[in-house]
Amino acid sequence: MRRLLSLSLLLAALTMSAVVKPGVEVLRDGGFKELQGKRVGLVTNPSGIDNSLKSTVDILNEAPGVKLVALFGPEHGVRGNAHAGDAVGDAVDPKTGIKMYSLFGKTHKPTAEMLKGIDVLVYDIQDVGCRSYTFYATMGVCMEACAENGVEFMVLDRPNPLGGNKVEGNLVEDGYFSFVSKYAIPYLYGLTPGELARYLNGEGIIKGKAKLTVIPMEGWRRDMKFRDTGMPWVLPSPQIPTPECAFFYPLSGILGELYIFNTGIGYTLPFQLFAASWIDADSLAMRMNALNLPGLKFRPINVKPFFALSVAVDKSLQEVHGVQIYITDPDKANLTLTQFYFLQVVHEMYPEVKIFEQNAKRYAMFDKVCGTKEIRERFIKRYKVEDIKDYFNKDAEKFKMRSARYYLYNAGSSFMPLP
């Protein structure tokens, strides 16, 4: 009894500490009126929860007047039991008995057969606000499938953990679209899932025009980081265990595609390291701090990873040396360019190391994540960030201005109704 009471108190404390209601709670508080009498499909994963940690699967399955008939899982699956990049098969949810379709196996896009008998497809996933993180791509292709098959599409909105103001990077260019760069948006796009859905639909970026409904949050402002919301965090994928990891993911994720450096995957600091077995940690930390990069600090670190991301990265799991990254002011820090400053410094320290030539097979993925080959080709001429800075930043302000018309929230009030 005491254990049950403690759990009840914990859930009550979680709910009381939250100052932001996710879209699923707003939908429930409104009596599910937008879904009444409809057969519903749900795209979700373990991060689709209310503020008391109840799954959106269970909320919709129990909702009066709503018939939940199918579940759709993105990368990592509906229940989050698959690793990054692993294909996921169709199955039946053991708790509800509802059919689960994989959107990260034979297809990334719901087929007409999967959508048969569904009136509205609902999307509820916590994203991280970065273009190479594939959940937004799943959302986009689901919208396309719904447009093609006459099915309504609904987004239950959630915070962008980076806030709603951080936009970094160039748009994806022709020839470099992939599931890690699915649409022509910056690397960090500064929109909630609902706002991004409105942008993709309104700008004609997706194929077709979806009948889109967004259930907005209550209490969220653009200047809020995830910790400001008081909401519980459920890791949307295995290497994003805390909301802070959402800031580190764009800071080192592109670099990680080279399979040369350890970025903390395999240790307790995912995406928070720049390290290799041949680097002098103290010298690297001193040189990185000497750059005086706004909002960032670096300390030397020497660690032995517990596991390797891939056999191609590290067969022996030897000790690596480098820096741990501290973000002291996320609003001032240019997260994405930080990894290129690291490459610049490492080249200065070890000019004999041919960084990009070590694994030329990874060029294609590196360029896809960057959304262009221009970043790599311009950078490797001199290994200077100044050679890519203008190109990298060229689209950010224009995107910010264009996407602002699709905002659902602003800095001063939690909800900003727009047509």
Order of alpha helices (4+ residues) and beta strands (2+ residues): alpha-alpha-beta-alpha-beta-beta-beta-alpha-beta-alpha-beta-beta-beta-alpha-beta-alpha-alpha-beta-alpha-beta-beta-alpha-alpha-alpha-alpha-alpha
